[in-house]
Amino acid sequence: NQQAIYAQDSWAINSNMTFNFGVRYEEFENKNSNGDTFIKIDNQWAPRLGFVWDLSGQGRTKLYASYGLYYLPIPSNTNVRMAGGELFDEGYFQWDGNMNPDGSPAGWTDCGALNFPGCGNQGSMGDYLRGGVYADGEIPDPLETLSSNFKPMSQLELIVGYEHMLGTNWSLGVRAVGRQFNEVIEDSTINQGLLEKYGYVVDHDEYRLMNPGSDFEGYADLGDGIVPVSFTAEELGYPEAERNYTALEFTFKRRFANNWMFEGSYTWSKLWGNYEGMVLSDNGQDDAGITIMFDYPALMDNSSGSLQQDRRHNLKLFGAYTFNFGLQVGANATWRTGRPINSFGVHPTDPDAQGYGADSFYTFGEPTPRGNYGRTDDVTFLDLMVKYDFRWGVDWFVRMDIFNAFDQSAVVEVQESAEQDSSDPPNYVSNPNYKEPLHYQAPRSVRFGVGINF
């Protein structure tokens, strides 16, 4: 259940200066499959402030700025997985290498609990399809779902800009943008805190929704029922979640006049920290809100650096021309630099992180900090448009769009695991597919359309 209300106003102090004020209030309540509340947050007050100043007093130059606080709700995926009756079961099998005529694998042996005769070396990964019962359908107690003192997830944004008109049709502009996460909500284990403070060794992972890097208050079953527990950030061992974005954008624009228009922008930006967002694009994990980040403290070793969507340079150009007989042509050109590449491997010392395979910021036992291993290809594409307006009873148009007209095929994602999964470090195994392409930019495509203007 979510509710929000928003109010705004503008105040023209004089003919040159206008202030904008706004505030948004939000609250939400999430319930589990039994109808019991497991998360309820209110008092989310988000102010928005801004101004526009006509420096010349002639409507040709303006200085503007805005500041805002934005709250992000808990993803629905988190509601389902953390508070629902989730069923997740896998089995253990070994493959003998044979294939069916259709190309699917044949010759699987059911290894049961890894003690079936003939299932090979049980101390290594071998050819096992690993698995087990990860969730038995039981709905968790809301007290054992999250911390009781966590703060909602929010982001600050500050924009400052300047625009100036040149002549009658042209304008130039520049703006700076800064965005920063305040608090992040992720699922994290409290295993380390239970051991260090209470001497309690868990026989299963104790996950909680919390603010990583902050003190924790909540509940846990220490063997004699559910009791209150608390930990400092140091006892839990997690760093603060960080995501910072800064950008400087230069723009030019020619308004539509004398049958044509033209505009463009160049943006220099930097995105860095240890938390990309609710999903992970470096390993393709779309488990919104409960990714592998912050699952265990050791998974965050060497995790700070340029984030996956950091594209340092971005150039955009767009133009259109209209002929007097109803034909319009246009083009959109874009160039942007590639994204950072990681070097993932197996954690050299931490058993919990090792259970995730090659998903740590280590390679062959050595630290490999985030985003330090080159970048994917620069991406360039040109889109073209042709449109014709005509009248046949009413105003019609036909249109053709050509996307990526020159069929550019830059690599936009590569394999970032430099090692293969290994269950017994330090026997590291190099991944021969490291940095091999996984995805390319979308190929050339053509779209036809017809429509009515009314």
Residue pairs with C-beta under 8 A, 6 or more apart in sequence:
1 28
1 29
1 30
1 31
2 26
2 27
2 28
2 29
2 73
3 26
3 27
3 28
4 24
4 25
4 26
4 27
5 24
5 25
6 22
6 23
6 24
6 25
7 22
7 23
8 20
8 21
8 22
8 23
8 48
9 20
9 21
9 22
10 18
10 19
10 20
10 21
11 18
11 19
11 20
11 21
12 18
13 19
15 54
15 57
16 53
16 54
16 55
16 57
17 51
17 52
17 53
17 54
18 51
18 52
18 53
19 49
19 50
19 51
20 48
20 49
20 50
20 51
20 52
20 66
21 48
21 49
22 47
22 48
22 49
23 45
23 46
23 47
23 48
24 45
24 46
24 48
25 44
25 45
25 46
26 44
26 46
26 71
26 73
27 40
27 41
27 42
27 43
27 44
28 39
28 40
28 41
28 73
28 74
29 37
29 39
29 40
29 41
30 37
30 38
30 39
30 40
30 74
30 79
30 83
31 37
31 38
31 83
32 38
32 83
32 84
32 139
32 140
32 142
32 145
33 83
33 84
33 85
33 139
34 139
36 142
37 142
38 82
38 83
38 142
38 145
38 146
39 74
39 83
39 145
39 146
39 209
41 152
44 71
44 152
44 154
46 68
46 69
46 70
46 71
46 154
47 67
47 68
47 69
48 66
48 67
48 68
48 69
49 66
49 67
49 68
50 64
50 65
50 66
50 67
51 64
51 65
52 62
52 63
52 64
53 62
53 63
53 64
54 61
54 62
55 61
55 62
55 63
60 164
60 165
61 162
61 163
61 164
61 165
62 162
62 163
63 161
63 162
64 159
64 160
64 161
64 162
64 163
65 158
65 159
65 160
65 161
66 157
66 158
66 159
67 156
67 157
67 158
67 159
68 156
68 157
69 154
69 155
69 156
69 157
70 154
70 155
70 156
70 157
71 152
71 153
71 154
72 152
72 153
72 154
72 155
72 278
73 153
74 153
74 185
74 209
74 289
75 278
75 288
75 289
76 288
77 287
77 288
77 289
77 290
78 187
78 209
78 288
78 289
78 290
80 86
81 287
81 290
82 140
82 145
82 146
82 187
82 207
82 209
82 290
83 139
83 140
83 142
83 145
84 139
85 137
85 138
85 139
86 135
86 137
87 135
87 136
87 137
88 133
88 134
88 135
89 131
89 132
89 133
89 134
89 135
90 129
90 130
90 131
90 132
90 133
90 134
91 110
91 111
91 129
91 131
92 110
92 111
92 112
92 113
92 114
92 119
92 128
92 129
92 130
92 131
92 132
93 108
93 109
93 110
93 111
93 128
93 129
94 108
94 109
94 111
94 119
94 120
94 126
94 127
94 128
94 129
95 105
95 107
95 108
95 109
95 127
95 129
96 107
96 108
96 109
96 127
97 107
97 127
98 105
98 106
98 107
99 105
99 106
100 106
108 129
109 116
109 118
109 119
110 116
111 119
111 128
114 122
114 128
115 122
119 128
120 126
120 127
120 128
123 423
123 424
124 423
124 424
125 421
125 422
125 423
141 226
143 218
143 219
143 226
144 206
144 208
144 218
144 219
144 220
144 221
144 226
145 208
145 209
146 208
146 209
146 210
146 218
147 208
147 209
147 210
147 211
147 216
147 217
147 218
148 217
148 218
148 219
149 215
149 216
149 217
149 218
150 183
150 185
150 209
150 210
150 211
150 214
151 182
151 183
151 211
151 214
152 183
152 185
153 181
153 182
153 183
153 184
153 185
154 181
154 182
154 183
155 179
155 180
155 181
155 182
156 178
156 179
156 180
156 182
157 177
157 178
157 179
158 177
158 178
158 179
159 175
159 176
159 177
159 178
160 175
160 176
161 173
161 174
161 175
161 176
162 173
162 174
162 175
163 171
163 172
163 173
164 171
164 172
164 173
165 171
166 172
168 257
169 254
169 255
169 257
170 252
170 253
170 254
170 255
171 252
171 253
171 255
172 250
172 251
172 252
173 250
173 251
173 252
173 253
174 248
174 249
174 250
174 251
175 248
175 249
175 251
176 246
176 247
176 248
176 249
177 245
177 246
177 247
177 248
177 249
177 269
178 244
178 245
178 246
178 247
179 244
179 245
179 246
180 243
180 244
180 245
181 241
181 242
181 243
181 244
181 273
181 275
183 211
183 214
183 241
184 211
184 212
184 241
184 243
184 275
185 209
185 210
185 211
185 289
186 209
186 210
186 212
186 241
186 275
186 289
186 290
186 291
186 293
186 294
187 207
187 208
187 209
187 210
187 289
187 290
187 294
187 295
188 207
188 208
188 210
188 212
188 236
188 238
188 294
188 295
188 296
189 205
189 206
189 207
189 208
189 295
189 296
189 352
190 206
190 207
190 208
190 216
190 218
190 220
190 229
190 231
190 236
191 202
191 205
191 206
191 296
191 352
192 235
192 236
192 237
192 296
192 297
193 216
193 229
193 231
193 235
193 236
193 237
194 200
194 201
194 202
194 206
194 220
194 222
194 229
195 201
195 202
196 235
197 229
197 231
197 235
198 222
198 229
200 220
200 222
200 223
206 220
207 290
207 295
208 216
208 218
210 216
210 218
211 241
212 238
212 239
212 240
212 241
212 294
213 233
213 238
213 239
213 240
213 241
214 233
214 240
215 230
215 231
215 232
215 233
216 229
216 230
216 231
216 233
216 236
217 228
217 229
217 230
218 228
218 229
218 230
219 226
219 227
219 228
219 229
220 226
220 227
220 229
221 227
222 229
233 240
236 297
237 297
238 294
238 297
238 300
239 274
239 300
239 303
239 304
241 273
241 274
241 275
241 294
242 272
242 273
242 274
242 275
242 304
243 271
243 273
243 274
243 275
243 276
243 277
243 307
244 270
244 271
244 272
244 273
245 269
245 270
245 271
246 269
246 270
247 267
247 268
247 269
247 270
248 267
248 268
248 269
249 265
249 266
249 267
249 268
250 265
250 266
250 267
251 263
251 264
251 265
252 263
252 264
252 265
253 261
253 262
253 263
254 260
254 261
254 262
254 263
255 261
256 320
259 321
259 322
259 323
259 324
260 319
260 320
260 321
260 322
261 319
261 320
262 317
262 318
262 319
263 317
263 318
263 319
264 315
264 316
264 317
264 318
265 314
265 315
265 316
266 313
266 314
266 315
266 316
267 313
267 314
267 315
268 312
268 313
269 310
269 311
269 312
269 314
270 306
270 310
270 312
271 306
271 307
271 309
271 310
271 311
272 304
272 305
272 306
272 307
272 310
272 371
273 304
273 307
274 293
274 300
274 303
274 304
274 305
274 370
275 293
275 307
276 282
276 293
276 307
276 308
276 309
278 288
278 289
278 291
279 285
279 286
279 287
279 288
279 291
280 291
280 292
280 293
280 308
281 308
281 309
281 413
282 308
282 342
282 344
282 416
283 292
283 344
283 359
283 416
283 417
285 291
285 292
292 299
292 356
292 359
293 299
293 300
293 303
294 300
295 352
295 356
296 350
296 352
296 353
298 347
298 349
298 350
298 352
298 353
298 360
299 347
299 352
299 353
299 356
299 359
299 360
301 347
301 353
301 360
301 361
301 362
301 367
302 361
302 362
302 367
302 368
302 369
302 370
303 361
303 370
304 369
304 370
305 340
305 369
305 370
305 371
305 372
306 340
306 370
306 371
306 372
307 340
307 370
307 371
308 339
308 340
308 371
309 339
310 339
310 340
310 371
311 336
311 337
311 338
311 339
312 337
313 335
313 336
313 337
314 334
314 335
314 336
314 337
315 334
315 335
315 336
316 332
316 333
316 334
317 331
317 332
317 333
317 334
318 330
318 331
318 332
318 333
319 330
319 331
320 328
320 329
320 330
320 331
320 385
321 328
321 329
321 330
322 328
326 388
326 389
326 390
327 386
327 387
327 388
328 385
328 386
328 387
328 388
328 389
329 384
329 385
329 386
329 387
330 384
330 385
330 387
331 382
331 383
331 384
331 385
332 382
332 383
332 385
333 380
333 381
333 382
333 383
334 379
334 380
334 381
335 378
335 379
335 380
336 378
336 379
337 375
337 378
338 375
338 376
338 377
338 378
338 379
338 410
338 411
338 412
339 375
339 376
339 412
340 370
340 371
340 372
340 373
340 374
340 375
341 371
341 373
341 374
341 375
341 376
341 414
341 416
341 435
342 361
342 368
342 370
342 371
342 372
342 373
342 416
343 361
343 363
343 368
343 372
343 373
343 416
343 418
343 434
344 358
344 359
344 360
344 361
344 363
344 368
344 416
344 417
344 418
344 419
345 358
345 360
345 362
345 363
345 364
345 365
345 368
345 417
345 418
345 419
345 428
346 354
346 357
346 358
346 360
346 362
346 419
346 421
346 422
346 425
346 428
347 353
347 354
347 356
347 360
347 362
347 425
348 362
348 365
348 425
348 426
353 359
353 360
354 423
354 425
357 421
357 422
358 417
358 418
358 419
358 420
358 421
358 422
358 431
359 417
361 367
361 368
361 369
361 370
362 368
363 418
363 419
363 428
364 418
364 419
364 428
364 430
365 425
365 426
365 428
368 418
373 435
374 435
376 410
376 411
376 412
376 413
376 414
377 410
377 411
377 412
378 410
379 408
379 410
379 412
379 441
380 408
380 410
381 403
381 404
381 405
381 406
381 408
381 441
382 404
382 405
382 406
383 401
383 402
383 403
383 404
383 405
384 401
384 402
384 405
385 399
385 400
385 401
385 402
386 399
386 400
387 397
387 398
387 399
387 400
388 397
388 398
388 399
389 395
389 396
389 397
389 453
390 396
390 397
394 452
394 453
394 454
395 452
395 453
395 454
396 450
396 451
396 452
396 453
397 450
397 451
397 452
397 453
398 448
398 449
398 450
399 448
399 449
399 450
399 451
400 446
400 447
400 448
400 449
401 446
401 447
401 449
402 444
402 445
402 446
403 442
403 444
403 445
403 446
403 447
404 441
404 442
404 443
404 444
404 445
405 444
406 444
407 443
407 444
408 441
409 440
409 441
409 443
410 440
410 441
411 437
411 439
411 440
412 439
412 440
412 441
413 437
413 438
413 439
414 435
414 436
414 437
414 438
415 431
415 433
415 434
415 435
415 436
415 438
416 434
416 435
417 431
417 434
418 430
418 431
418 434
419 428
419 429
419 430
419 431
420 429
420 430
420 431
422 428
422 429
